[in-house]
Amino acid sequence: MKRAAKAALILAAMVSMAVGVPAVAAASAAAARTTYAVTDLGSLGYGVTDGVALSATGQVTGRSFNGATITLKTCCGGCYPGGPHNPCKEHIYHAFVWSNGTMTDLGTLGGNFSAGNAINLSGQVVGSAQTNTGVSHVVMWNGGKITDLTTTALSGLSGASVAGINDSGQIVGTDALGSTGHSQLFLDSSGTVTQLPLPSFAAASLATGCSATAINNNGVVLGGCDDASSDFHGVVWQNGTPTDLGTLGGPQAEAAGINNLGQVVGFAQTSTDADHGFVWSNGKMTDLGLNFFPAAINDNGVIVGGDEIYSGGTLQNLNNLTPAGSPQIQNAVGINDNGQILATSGGRTLLLTPS
């Protein structure tokens, strides 16, 4: 899929239609009627936090703004020839771990910025951090220690970025220029780095390439690839072999999340180019209805995305399941097997816990 168009489609669908969808998991309908206590994770000082990943134990990572700023020499806000010079400022953000009510700043490699992308059961976080020269490197934070993966395990790659880490410590990401000459997925298992092959439709098309999304605890990798028309397809790699997830009859589909059973959720286009949510399991893609954009699925088959939750054949708005006066949930991005949900509300990050 064309990246800008994909982002626009997701943002445009945040106000979703509550439509009837078929049952695809054994989770009881009672789970969808669960109410939630809401915890605002706070920030590192500036009041703005982007939480992106949730662990099995309820730890959260992402990026949070700390209130500090830097002046950009290349920007001149409101300037005009012969007029005053008004330097622009950029607000600094750092990777964080939130655990049991406390947000911890994970720091950088000497630069200004860092961000966490994924977290596992042990609390290991992978993401990016700037060096003192302003270059962004792939890093892992573990027990307060930061390891530069760009200069160690991933030193043989070209322009690596990281997307996921599982509970065994396997790391998946994207190599901007893989061995095929396209962007290509890599898998790092205990320091042994393997490039994952392109699926046949991407290899034959000479298209842009592939990008990584996640990895489950069985080592199954989730991502996607462009085809010759620059339409995006969701792909899973199991034991190194790629499988195209297909679509719902249209040109493209994006896979957003995978659980430890190998079930995948995302959205796909129909033959009329309408965007429908889907769950893919055992080679079959099931339509979850119009304008539902799933982001994550837990091992109980409960799915979240946008401001909605799907369980046992029922789709509900999460804002109807939280106490009156709670922040308005805009986008749920994760759910663990305890039913905790990670969501965003403007610049705030929320943890929803079943009450």
C-alpha positions as semicolon CSV with decimal commas, in nm:
position;residue;x (nm);y (nm);z (nm)
1;M;0,000;0,000;0,000
2;K;0,111;0,354;-0,060
3;R;0,227;0,466;0,285
4;A;0,065;0,812;0,295
5;A;-0,267;0,678;0,172
6;K;-0,255;0,400;0,429
7;A;-0,204;0,646;0,717
8;A;-0,485;0,868;0,593
9;L;-0,724;0,575;0,574
10;I;-0,654;0,476;0,934
11;L;-0,692;0,828;1,070
12;A;-1,012;0,885;0,876
13;A;-1,167;0,576;1,026
14;M;-1,124;0,662;1,395
15;V;-1,498;0,732;1,413
16;S;-1,608;0,377;1,331
17;M;-1,943;0,220;1,254
18;A;-2,068;-0,032;1,511
19;V;-2,170;-0,306;1,272
20;G;-2,255;-0,671;1,323
21;V;-1,953;-0,897;1,272
22;P;-1,921;-1,274;1,273
23;A;-1,783;-1,467;1,570
24;V;-1,425;-1,579;1,506
25;A;-1,299;-1,677;1,851
26;A;-1,411;-1,874;2,152
27;A;-1,393;-1,573;2,384
28;S;-1,723;-1,520;2,561
29;A;-1,948;-1,225;2,484
30;A;-1,915;-1,133;2,851
31;A;-1,561;-1,015;2,781
32;A;-1,696;-0,741;2,553
33;R;-1,923;-0,621;2,836
34;T;-1,631;-0,583;3,076
35;T;-1,590;-0,237;3,223
36;Y;-1,250;-0,080;3,273
37;A;-1,065;0,133;3,523
38;V;-0,860;0,399;3,343
39;T;-0,505;0,499;3,439
40;D;-0,337;0,799;3,280
41;L;0,033;0,711;3,252
42;G;0,145;1,073;3,280
43;S;0,463;1,199;3,113
44;L;0,831;1,274;3,164
45;G;0,749;1,638;3,228
46;Y;0,574;1,800;2,932
47;G;0,234;1,632;2,956
48;V;0,255;1,446;2,624
49;T;0,317;1,071;2,595
50;D;0,285;0,828;2,303
51;G;0,252;0,474;2,437
52;V;0,296;0,215;2,163
53;A;0,354;-0,126;2,322
54;L;0,213;-0,325;2,614
55;S;0,371;-0,628;2,781
56;A;0,204;-0,936;2,927
57;T;0,250;-0,791;3,276
58;G;0,113;-0,445;3,199
59;Q;0,440;-0,260;3,140
60;V;0,428;0,004;2,868
61;T;0,688;0,165;2,644
62;G;0,689;0,440;2,383
63;R;0,810;0,797;2,391
64;S;0,735;1,085;2,627
65;F;0,821;1,454;2,605
66;N;1,029;1,588;2,894
67;G;0,978;1,962;2,858
68;A;1,325;2,041;2,724
69;T;1,371;2,198;2,381
70;I;1,640;2,244;2,120
71;T;1,675;2,530;1,874
72;L;1,672;2,435;1,508
73;K;1,924;2,629;1,302
74;T;1,758;2,532;0,974
75;C;1,411;2,661;1,069
76;C;1,295;3,022;1,082
77;G;0,940;3,045;1,213
78;G;0,746;3,334;1,060
79;C;1,056;3,478;0,897
80;Y;1,064;3,679;0,575
81;P;1,343;3,840;0,374
82;G;1,480;4,135;0,565
83;G;1,268;4,060;0,870
84;P;1,356;3,931;1,217
85;H;1,499;3,581;1,261
86;N;1,273;3,367;1,483
87;P;1,444;3,032;1,543
88;C;1,215;2,731;1,576
89;K;1,228;2,502;1,876
90;E;1,171;2,129;1,888
91;H;1,051;1,950;2,200
92;I;1,266;1,660;2,318
93;Y;1,124;1,313;2,380
94;H;1,277;1,003;2,535
95;A;1,194;0,637;2,547
96;F;1,028;0,526;2,869
97;V;0,906;0,225;3,061
98;W;0,593;0,263;3,270
99;S;0,548;0,000;3,540
100;N;0,318;-0,007;3,844
101;G;0,252;0,366;3,837
102;T;0,608;0,484;3,771
103;M;0,743;0,617;3,441
104;T;1,119;0,574;3,395
105;D;1,325;0,770;3,141
106;L;1,540;0,524;2,944
107;G;1,779;0,788;2,813
108;T;1,972;0,805;2,484
109;L;2,316;0,729;2,338
110;G;2,422;1,086;2,410
111;G;2,182;1,259;2,171
112;N;1,852;1,434;2,228
113;F;1,591;1,179;2,124
114;S;1,494;0,818;2,182
115;A;1,180;0,605;2,154
116;G;1,072;0,258;2,260
117;N;0,899;0,043;1,998
118;A;0,835;-0,290;2,174
119;I;0,864;-0,455;2,517
120;N;0,868;-0,819;2,627
121;L;0,782;-1,015;2,942
122;S;1,127;-0,953;3,092
123;G;1,095;-0,578;3,045
124;Q;1,348;-0,566;2,760
125;V;1,272;-0,271;2,532
126;V;1,387;-0,223;2,173
127;G;1,370;0,103;1,989
128;S;1,590;0,387;1,870
129;A;1,820;0,641;2,031
130;Q;2,032;0,925;1,901
131;T;2,407;0,940;1,943
132;N;2,590;1,260;2,036
133;T;2,627;1,328;1,663
134;G;2,250;1,320;1,614
135;V;2,243;0,984;1,432
136;S;1,966;0,743;1,530
137;H;2,072;0,385;1,617
138;V;1,877;0,071;1,700
139;V;1,910;-0,005;2,071
140;M;1,796;-0,239;2,345
141;W;1,733;-0,132;2,702
142;N;1,762;-0,410;2,961
143;G;1,762;-0,350;3,336
144;G;1,874;0,009;3,302
145;K;2,149;-0,071;3,051
146;I;2,137;0,052;2,692
147;T;2,304;-0,154;2,417
148;D;2,375;-0,009;2,073
149;L;2,264;-0,281;1,830
150;T;2,350;-0,082;1,520
151;T;2,721;-0,107;1,600
152;T;2,709;-0,463;1,738
153;A;2,461;-0,736;1,637
154;L;2,317;-0,537;1,343
155;S;2,642;-0,388;1,216
156;G;2,617;-0,588;0,893
157;L;2,287;-0,430;0,796
158;S;2,220;-0,105;0,612
159;G;1,987;0,141;0,784
160;A;1,819;-0,101;1,027
161;S;1,505;-0,017;1,225
162;V;1,337;-0,237;1,486
163;A;0,971;-0,333;1,524
164;G;0,934;-0,611;1,781
165;I;1,083;-0,836;2,047
166;N;0,932;-1,156;2,185
167;D;0,964;-1,311;2,530
168;S;1,264;-1,519;2,416
169;G;1,447;-1,201;2,316
170;Q;1,420;-1,254;1,940
171;I;1,417;-0,919;1,761
172;V;1,259;-0,839;1,426
173;G;1,302;-0,528;1,218
174;T;1,363;-0,386;0,872
175;D;1,688;-0,349;0,684
176;A;1,650;-0,047;0,456
177;L;1,870;-0,209;0,190
178;G;1,864;-0,587;0,221
179;S;2,061;-0,842;0,024
180;T;1,796;-0,827;-0,252
181;G;1,843;-0,453;-0,304
182;H;1,501;-0,385;-0,145
183;S;1,399;-0,311;0,211
184;Q;1,391;-0,652;0,378
185;L;1,305;-0,802;0,717
186;F;1,572;-0,930;0,954
187;L;1,549;-1,164;1,253
188;D;1,802;-1,140;1,536
189;S;1,812;-1,454;1,751
190;S;2,071;-1,428;2,029
191;G;2,299;-1,223;1,808
192;T;2,259;-1,436;1,495
193;V;2,103;-1,213;1,230
194;T;1,911;-1,363;0,939
195;Q;1,751;-1,174;0,652
196;L;1,402;-1,304;0,573
197;P;1,321;-1,373;0,207
198;L;1,085;-1,160;0,004
199;P;0,754;-1,327;-0,088
200;S;0,730;-1,414;-0,455
201;F;0,499;-1,125;-0,547
202;A;0,743;-0,871;-0,401
203;A;1,058;-1,035;-0,537
204;A;0,917;-1,057;-0,888
205;S;0,780;-0,703;-0,894
206;L;1,100;-0,517;-0,804
207;A;0,876;-0,310;-0,579
208;T;0,990;-0,106;-0,280
209;G;1,021;-0,408;-0,053
210;C;0,899;-0,515;0,290
211;S;0,870;-0,384;0,646
212;A;0,838;-0,556;0,983
213;T;0,550;-0,520;1,229
214;A;0,585;-0,774;1,512
215;I;0,702;-1,118;1,625
216;N;0,514;-1,362;1,849
217;N;0,651;-1,598;2,113
218;N;0,674;-1,883;1,861
219;G;0,903;-1,680;1,638
220;V;0,638;-1,613;1,373
221;V;0,712;-1,276;1,214
222;L;0,449;-1,032;1,090
223;G;0,502;-0,760;0,833
224;G;0,407;-0,660;0,485
225;C;0,536;-0,594;0,135
226;D;0,454;-0,378;-0,165
227;D;0,360;-0,540;-0,494
228;A;0,435;-0,409;-0,842
229;S;0,147;-0,159;-0,814
230;S;0,275;-0,032;-0,475
231;D;-0,023;-0,195;-0,305
232;F;0,057;-0,334;0,037
233;H;0,000;-0,698;0,140
234;G;0,019;-0,843;0,490
235;V;0,271;-1,127;0,517
236;V;0,369;-1,379;0,786
237;W;0,705;-1,555;0,795
238;Q;0,703;-1,893;0,969
239;N;1,034;-2,078;0,991
240;G;1,162;-1,827;0,736
241;T;0,891;-1,896;0,478
242;P;0,668;-1,603;0,375
243;T;0,291;-1,636;0,327
244;D;0,078;-1,366;0,164
245;L;-0,235;-1,316;0,377
246;G;-0,438;-1,203;0,077
247;T;-0,718;-0,945;0,081
248;L;-1,097;-0,936;0,093
249;G;-1,118;-0,901;-0,283
250;G;-0,953;-0,563;-0,319
251;P;-0,597;-0,457;-0,399
252;Q;-0,443;-0,424;-0,055
253;A;-0,437;-0,520;0,311
254;E;-0,235;-0,425;0,618
255;A;-0,158;-0,667;0,901
256;A;-0,133;-0,483;1,232
257;G;-0,106;-0,745;1,508
258;I;-0,041;-1,113;1,577
259;N;-0,100;-1,331;1,883
260;N;0,083;-1,641;2,002
261;L;-0,167;-1,867;1,820
262;G;-0,063;-1,713;1,490
263;Q;-0,391;-1,525;1,443
264;V;-0,344;-1,195;1,262
265;V;-0,562;-0,883;1,259
266;G;-0,564;-0,578;1,039
267;F;-0,770;-0,424;0,763
268;A;-0,817;-0,516;0,398
269;Q;-0,998;-0,373;0,102
270;T;-1,296;-0,539;-0,064
271;S;-1,371;-0,549;-0,436
272;T;-1,534;-0,206;-0,401
273;D;-1,223;-0,067;-0,225
274;A;-1,411;-0,046;0,106
275;D;-1,194;-0,091;0,416
276;H;-1,295;-0,382;0,640
277;G;-1,133;-0,524;0,950
278;F;-1,018;-0,884;0,934
279;V;-0,883;-1,169;1,139
280;W;-0,664;-1,426;0,960
281;S;-0,629;-1,773;1,106
282;N;-0,506;-2,103;0,959
283;G;-0,493;-1,961;0,609
284;K;-0,840;-1,804;0,612
285;M;-0,923;-1,432;0,626
286;T;-1,253;-1,351;0,801
287;D;-1,429;-1,018;0,739
288;L;-1,500;-0,823;1,062
289;G;-1,699;-0,547;0,899
290;L;-1,677;-0,201;0,748
291;N;-1,454;0,069;0,900
292;F;-1,319;-0,143;1,184
293;F;-0,940;-0,108;1,197
294;P;-0,800;-0,373;1,436
295;A;-0,461;-0,305;1,589
296;A;-0,406;-0,599;1,825
297;I;-0,541;-0,940;1,926
298;N;-0,466;-1,134;2,245
299;D;-0,453;-1,511;2,290
300;N;-0,819;-1,511;2,398
301;G;-0,919;-1,376;2,058
302;V;-1,020;-1,032;2,189
303;I;-0,942;-0,760;1,935
304;V;-0,900;-0,385;1,978
305;G;-0,856;-0,102;1,731
306;G;-0,958;0,262;1,707
307;D;-1,201;0,323;1,993
308;E;-1,354;-0,025;1,968
309;I;-1,325;-0,374;2,113
310;Y;-1,441;-0,696;1,948
311;S;-1,509;-1,008;2,152
312;G;-1,728;-1,312;2,104
313;G;-1,898;-1,169;1,795
314;T;-1,974;-0,831;1,954
315;L;-1,819;-0,497;1,860
316;Q;-1,844;-0,220;2,122
317;N;-1,714;0,130;2,174
318;L;-1,459;0,137;2,456
319;N;-1,582;0,478;2,566
320;N;-1,907;0,311;2,673
321;L;-1,713;0,075;2,900
322;T;-1,518;0,330;3,105
323;P;-1,633;0,549;3,399
324;A;-1,813;0,874;3,328
325;G;-1,569;1,162;3,288
326;S;-1,286;0,942;3,164
327;P;-1,065;1,074;2,884
328;Q;-1,206;1,006;2,538
329;I;-1,034;0,700;2,395
330;Q;-0,926;0,761;2,037
331;N;-0,702;0,471;1,948
332;A;-0,645;0,137;2,123
333;V;-0,305;-0,001;2,020
334;G;-0,253;-0,309;2,236
335;I;-0,420;-0,573;2,453
336;N;-0,261;-0,843;2,669
337;D;-0,396;-1,177;2,790
338;N;-0,509;-1,020;3,120
339;G;-0,742;-0,798;2,918
340;Q;-0,547;-0,478;2,984
341;I;-0,570;-0,234;2,691
342;L;-0,323;0,034;2,588
343;A;-0,490;0,336;2,430
344;T;-0,427;0,697;2,342
345;S;-0,633;1,010;2,397
346;G;-0,487;1,313;2,225
347;G;-0,139;1,346;2,372
348;R;-0,220;1,120;2,669
349;T;-0,161;0,747;2,704
350;L;-0,408;0,537;2,898
351;L;-0,402;0,188;3,046
352;L;-0,745;0,028;3,071
353;T;-0,767;-0,250;3,331
354;P;-1,075;-0,475;3,362
355;S;-1,261;-0,381;3,678
